[in-house]
Amino acid sequence: MKKIIILATVTFISLTTFGQSKPDDLINNFFKEYAKTPAKAVEDIYATNPWTSRIKDGIESMKNEVKKYTVDYVGKYYGYELITKKQFSESFILYSYMVKYDRQPMRFIFKLYKPNDKWTLFSFKIDSDLDDEIEQSAKLYYLNLNKDN
């Protein structure tokens, strides 16, 4: 009897984790797990898409990448902030987040896709180019110098 209850509980938890009805749910669950176990958060979000079984090496590489973000390497983790959200259509959306560490901010980019009735991860990227981009955005050719004061 205990085995049936445990199996039912695990099945329910996995369904609520992976059968998300809103893209925000995937992101919120990712960051909730990321605060505790970053590699598991990566594994879980990739598990939302059955096609990712073809890129196991890439997923392992991404898990190893987030495992490197230790207190000794990047400092304490302080959370995340939404940079931008771009919706291409009703079924394809991009989220860009700044992930805050003592040493530096990181950017996590999630592309989510809903081919039918469930949102899945389409792609996931991490980079640390935020400081370069903010510096580039301050260059003269990005400024509107012809505006009326």
N, C-alpha and C positions, 0 to 999 in steps of 0.2 A: 504493500500500500504506500509506503514511504517513497518508493521508487517512482510510482505513478504521480504522486504529488510533486516530487522534485522535477520529473520530466515535464509535467504540465506547467510548472513555474518557469522553467528554462525556456520552454517553447513560447510562453506568453511574453517573457522579457525580450526574447529575440524578435518576436513579431512587432512589439512596440518600438524596438530600437530600429529595425530595418524597414518596416512598412510605414514610413512617414507620409503624411498627407500634405505637409507643407515643407517647402525648402528650408524655412527658418528652423524647423524641428531638427533637420539633419545637422545644421550648423551648431545649434544649441547643444545637442547631444554630443557632438564632436568636442566642443570646448569644455563641456562638463567633464568628460572623460580625460581630455588632454591635461587638465589641471592635476589629475591623479596619476595617470599612466599614458604619456604621450604616444608610445608605440601602439598601444591597444586602441587608442582613439583613431590612429591612422588605419589600422587594420579594420576596425569597425566601419569606418566610412567607406572604405574600398569594398567592403562586403555588401554594400547596398546595390552593387552592380555585378551581376553574374558574369559579365564579360571580362571583368578584371582578373579572372582566374588565369587568363592568358599572359598576364604580365606579373607573375609572382616575383621575379627578380627585381622589377621596378618597385614593387610594394615593399619588399625587404629593404631595398636601398633607401626608400623614404622613411621606413621605420628606424633604420640605423641612423639616418640623418637627425631625426628628432631626439633619438637617444643621446646624441652628442650635446644637446642643449642642457648641460648640467650647470649647477651653481658655479662650479670651477671654471667653466667655459664661457657662459654668457650671463651668469649671475642669477638672481632670483627672478622667478616668473611672477608677473603682476596682473596678468589678464590680457584682454584684447579689446580693440575698438574697431568698429566698422569704418573703413575708408570710403568705400563706394559699393553700390549695388547697381548692376546694369542688367536690365531684362530685355533680351533680344525678342522673345515671343512669350506666349503663355507657357511654353514647355522648355525654355532654355534661359538660364539665368547665371550671372557671375556675381560672386561676392568677393571683395577684397578686404582683408582685415589686417590691422597692425597688431602684432603680438608683442607685448611689452616685457622686456627683460632689463635688468640693471645695466648691462653693457651697451645694448643697442636694441632698436626695434627690428623686428622681422616682419615680412609680409607673407601672409598665407592667402592664396587665391584658389577659390573653389568654383568650378563650373559644374552646375547641376542640370540634369536633363530628366524630363518626364515623358518617356516614350508612350505611355498608356495611362495608367492610373497611379503610379508611384514615382516619387522623386528618387533619382539615383545620382551617384557621383559620376560625372563625365571626366573631369580631370582635377588634379590637385597639384599646386606648385608652391614652393617656398623660395623666397629670395630676400636679400638684405640690401637692396639698392634704394631704399627709401631716401637716404640722405643725398644720394646723387640726383634723384628725381626732383627733390624739393629745391636743390641748388639750381638745376636746369630750368625749373619753372620761374626762377627769378631773373633769368637772362632777359636782356632788352627786347629781343625779338618775340618774346611771349607777352610783353606788356603792351597795352593799348596806349600809345603815346599821343594819339590824335583825339583823345576825348576832351570835350568841352568842360571847363571847370566852372 
